[in-house]
């Protein structure tokens, strides 16, 4: 048997899908060198003096280089999936989101025209978009919670006034709290920019969502550099 | 840095930009890093997931195509894998890169598909095609209609004859350029097993390809 060149059983002789100790073991070359190391050195062009002179290593290196060229050509191929694949995925995702929307995923809005609800995901998207528009800031997580009794203002039971009733009849509890995580460009003034984030989130809540934002919890979770 | 505060009076309130309504991710969303897109998608932002899928679909498709060997199955595997990814985003903890996690989903999906496909092929059929067609390109297959590189066609055919786990490790290492540790994470095998499978795949393919040198 010519060590380093013969495949026991050959590729067609393998049991498809088999994986066991025999599959994991790497027989050393007759000279004692690790066959996989020699292969790696050959394709990386880092063969040492022994590997360049030893007939066993040279045979293994010849196999490696013979295969390497055609493997490179295959690696350079860039097939792309047809657009229909992603279109199908996104339609299924949208269908799933719609079908699985739960009452607690909805925020009740204070609308003079009657009860209105907005999905938290859509509301979060509005607030993230506002933060993304600020120089040197990007929004990551955005969690929106109703204030006070909370559940009284969400979902299908979120009629106006429930919150006030369950809060002991105090001041109007209608509104939300926002917990948002952001990433910032390295070098921005974090104190000033987070104050601005708070301002913008409050303004967006009122102007774009029609919901009073009672508090904003901001965490800067990462910094990034311009590419 | 974490700041927390009650609502501040703002006078006059800042002007809030309009939110785009188109279903496609915005150019700005397409530039966001994977971690940000994953967090957003996990919170139900469909456009963030769309941006992630658009960014990685070509690499995932390439992997699927090389594992299952034909475009139709690769498209199915990609579609099912992306849907799996959407459903299982909650389980992605961010310990590894999103790409590693997605590669794992695609690899498992393809290996499942191959196992199911094999279960429907009789032993006689396998015996008929295996040894003789090792280096023969499959003429007439649509994806090979324009195949002009005989060596490439031979490698493609030889790849199909490898055991599935060997082929997966070989493709991830040699065609996708991943390291042993990442391949171990994707395939769920030890690094030693990955190294062994890659080496056996290389030797098997080299044996077949020797006649094309």
Interface residues (C-beta under 8 A of the other chain):
Chain A: X5 X6 X7 X10 X11 X12 X14 X15 X16 X17 X18 X19 X23 X24 X25 X26 X35 X36 X39 X63 X64 X66 X67 X69 X70 X71 X73 X74 X75 X77 X78 X79 X80 X81 X82 X84 X85 X86 X88 X89 X90 X92 X93 X94 X96 X97 X105 X119 X120 X121 X124 X125 X126 X128 X129 X130 X132 X133 X138 X139 X140 X141 X142 X143 X181 X183 X190 X191 X194 X195 X198 X199 X200 X202 X203 X204 X206 X207 X208 X212 X213 X214 X215 X216 X217 X218 X219 X220 X222 X224
Chain B: X1 X2 X3 X4 X5 X6 X7 X8 X10 X13 X14 X15 X16 X17 X19 X20 X23 X28 X29 X32 X33 X35 X36 X39 X40 X43 X44 X45 X46 X47 X49 X50 X53 X54 X57 X58 X61 X62 X65 X71 X74 X75 X78 X79 X82 X83 X86 X87 X111 X114 X115 X118 X126 X130 X131 X134 X149 X151 X152 X154 X155 X156 X158 X161 X162 X163 X164 X165 X166 X174 X175 X176 X177 X189 X190 X192 X193 X195 X196 X197 X198 X199 X200 X202 X203 X204 X205 X206 X207 X208 X209 X210 X212 X213
